[in-house]
């Protein structure tokens, strides 16, 4: 039976490294543990199932925890370096023999040499999401790099909101809706978002809105798509801002 680079000869109790032509004769305890792992390949075998050696023709006996852990690491060492990960010891729980060597992808934020803070990663992710959002809104590439109307709005409690409005066809509509939204935001006591991006569709029937907020531990966003019957008439009222949870 093949286990990585080794062949497990169950009849002769041998583990043979075929690449180096090296072989290990497994003692009764090692043979028992490896046999159990092979029979339950791909599953976590509880330690309680491994510490009682019960092979036909031999008297059953108990392994101490230290002995069992030592056997597990001996079996791992028998495998060539590129296949050490085939056997994984899960402390206080059990052991698993994988069908193939697992590929472990390190998490970027857990790398010891990461150069960016969590907040900076949030800003990068937010920027990418904003770009995807405007592509989805059918805005041509030159337009989502620069807003047609850019405002900084201060609410009644002193919070500053970044407001960006995009309209590739009628700048007057962009100004109209930016003025309307700015006025309504100033009347809000509490705004849940740090930045608001509004994009008017080319067919003049929809306004797509992206709301973003950055915290110390997370980055939040919300998408809205509003159908508008008359794009030349403002629709953003205090009641509407509260209904869509822009204002609190």
C-alpha positions in Angstrom: 0.0 0.0 0.0 1.4 3.4 -1.1 1.8 6.1 1.5 3.5 9.1 -0.1 7.0 8.1 -1.1 6.8 4.8 0.9 5.3 1.4 0.4 3.7 -0.1 3.4 4.2 -3.9 3.3 1.5 -5.1 5.7 2.6 -8.8 5.5 6.2 -8.2 6.5 5.5 -5.1 8.7 7.9 -3.0 6.5 7.8 0.6 5.5 10.0 1.0 2.4 11.2 4.4 1.0 11.2 3.6 -2.7 13.2 6.7 -3.6 16.2 5.9 -1.3 15.7 2.1 -1.2 15.6 2.4 2.6 13.3 0.2 4.7 12.1 0.2 8.3 10.9 -2.8 10.1 7.9 -1.6 12.2 7.6 -3.0 15.7 4.2 -4.2 17.0 3.2 -0.8 18.3 4.2 1.1 15.2 2.5 -1.4 12.9 -0.7 -1.2 14.9 -0.9 2.6 14.8 -0.1 2.8 11.1 -2.6 0.0 10.3 -5.4 2.0 12.1 -4.5 5.1 10.2 -4.5 3.3 6.8 -7.9 1.7 7.6 -9.4 5.1 8.4 -7.5 7.1 5.8 -8.7 10.7 5.5 -10.4 10.6 8.9 -9.3 11.7 12.3 -8.6 8.5 14.3 -9.1 9.2 18.1 -6.2 8.7 20.4 -8.4 6.3 22.4 -8.6 4.1 19.4 -4.8 4.0 19.0 -3.5 3.5 22.5 -4.8 0.0 22.9 -2.7 -2.3 20.8 -4.8 -5.3 19.8 -3.3 -7.4 17.1 -4.5 -11.0 16.4 -2.1 -13.5 17.8 -0.7 -11.0 20.3 -1.8 -10.0 23.8 -3.5 -6.7 23.9 -1.7 -4.0 25.8 -2.0 -0.3 26.6 0.3 2.5 25.4 1.0 5.6 27.5 0.3 8.9 26.0 4.0 9.6 25.7 4.6 6.3 24.0 1.8 6.9 21.5 3.0 10.4 20.6 6.5 9.1 20.1 5.2 6.4 17.7 3.3 9.0 15.7 6.4 11.2 15.3 8.5 8.2 14.4 6.1 7.3 11.6 6.2 10.9 10.4 10.0 10.8 10.3 10.0 7.6 8.3 8.2 9.5 5.4 10.4 11.6 3.1 10.5 15.3 3.8 8.0 16.1 1.0 5.4 13.8 2.5 5.7 14.6 6.2 2.4 16.4 6.1 0.6 13.2 5.1 0.3 12.3 8.8 -0.9 15.0 11.1 -1.1 14.8 14.9 -3.9 16.8 16.5 -2.9 17.2 20.2 -5.3 15.7 22.7 -7.7 14.6 19.9 -6.3 12.2 17.3 -4.2 11.5 14.2 -5.1 11.7 10.5 -3.5 10.1 7.5 -4.3 12.2 4.4 -5.0 10.5 1.0 -2.6 13.1 -0.5 -0.3 15.7 0.9 -2.5 18.7 2.0 -1.6 22.1 0.4 -1.6 24.7 3.2 -2.2 28.3 2.0 -0.9 30.8 4.6 -3.2 33.6 5.5 -1.7 36.9 4.3 -2.6 38.6 7.6 -0.8 35.9 9.6 2.5 36.1 7.7 5.3 37.2 10.0 6.6 39.7 7.5 3.4 41.4 6.5 3.9 45.0 5.8 0.4 46.4 6.0 -1.9 46.9 9.0 -5.4 45.5 9.1 -6.8 48.9 8.5 -4.6 49.3 5.3 -5.8 46.0 4.0 -9.4 47.2 4.6 -8.8 50.3 2.5 -7.3 48.2 -0.3 -10.2 45.8 -0.3 -12.7 48.7 -0.1 -11.1 50.3 -3.1 -11.3 47.1 -5.2 -14.9 46.7 -4.2 -15.7 50.2 -5.2 -14.1 49.7 -8.6 -16.1 46.5 -9.2 -19.2 48.4 -8.1 -18.8 51.1 -10.7 -18.0 48.6 -13.4 -21.2 46.8 -12.5 -23.0 50.1 -12.8 -21.9 50.3 -16.5 -19.7 53.4 -16.1 -17.0 53.6 -18.7 -13.4 53.3 -17.2 -12.5 57.0 -17.5 -15.4 58.0 -15.3 -14.9 55.8 -12.3 -11.5 57.2 -11.6 -12.8 60.7 -11.0 -16.2 61.7 -9.6 -18.3 64.3 -11.5 -19.3 65.9 -8.2 -17.2 65.5 -5.0 -18.4 67.0 -1.7 -17.4 66.8 1.9 -20.5 67.0 4.0 -20.5 67.8 7.8 -23.5 66.4 9.7 -25.1 68.1 12.7 -22.9 66.2 15.1 -19.7 67.2 13.3 -19.0 64.0 11.3 -17.6 64.5 7.9 -19.0 62.4 5.0 -17.2 62.0 1.7 -19.8 62.2 -1.1 -19.0 61.3 -4.7 -21.6 61.4 -7.6 -20.9 60.0 -11.0 -22.9 60.8 -14.2 -21.3 60.4 -17.6 -24.2 62.0 -19.5 -25.8 64.8 -17.6 -23.6 66.7 -15.1 -26.5 68.8 -14.1 -28.3 65.8 -12.7 -25.2 64.8 -10.8 -25.0 68.3 -9.2 -28.8 68.3 -8.5 -28.6 65.0 -6.6 -25.3 65.9 -4.9 -27.0 69.1 -3.6 -30.1 67.3 -2.5 -28.2 64.5 -0.7 -25.8 67.0 0.9 -28.7 69.0 2.3 -30.4 66.0 3.8 -27.2 64.6 5.2 -26.6 67.8 7.1 -29.9 67.4 8.8 -29.1 63.9 10.0 -28.0 63.6 13.6 -26.2 60.4 13.0 -24.9 59.0 9.7 -23.8 55.3 9.7 -21.2 55.7 6.9 -17.9 57.4 6.2 -18.3 57.7 2.4 -21.2 57.6 -0.1 -20.7 56.9 -3.8 -23.7 57.4 -6.1 -23.7 56.5 -9.8 -26.5 57.4 -12.3 -27.1 54.8 -15.0 -26.8 55.6 -18.7 -30.4 54.8 -19.3 -31.4 57.5 -16.6 -33.6 55.0 -14.8 -31.4 53.9 -11.9 -29.1 55.3 -9.2 -26.6 52.8 -7.7 -25.3 53.8 -4.3 -22.3 52.3 -2.4 -22.0 53.0 1.3 -18.7 52.4 3.1 -17.4 52.5 6.6 -14.0 51.7 8.1 -13.5 50.7 11.7 -10.5 49.6 13.7 -11.2 45.9 13.2 -13.4 45.7 10.1 -14.5 47.3 6.8 -18.3 47.5 6.1 -20.2 48.3 2.9 -23.7 48.2 1.6 -25.1 48.4 -2.0 -28.3 50.1 -3.0 -29.9 50.2 -6.4 -32.8 52.6 -6.7 -35.2 52.9 -9.7 -36.0 56.6 -10.4 -39.0 57.7 -12.6 -37.7 61.2 -13.1 -34.0 61.7 -12.8 -34.4 65.5 -12.9 -36.4 65.5 -9.6 -34.6 64.8 -6.3 -35.9 61.8 -4.4 -33.7 61.7 -1.4 -35.6 62.8 1.7 -35.1 62.4 5.4 -37.7 59.7 5.4 -35.9 57.9 2.6 -32.5 58.2 4.3 -33.8 56.6 7.4 -35.6 53.9 5.6 -32.4 52.7 3.8 -30.4 53.1 7.0 -28.1 55.9 5.8 -29.3 58.1 8.7 -29.9 56.9 12.2 
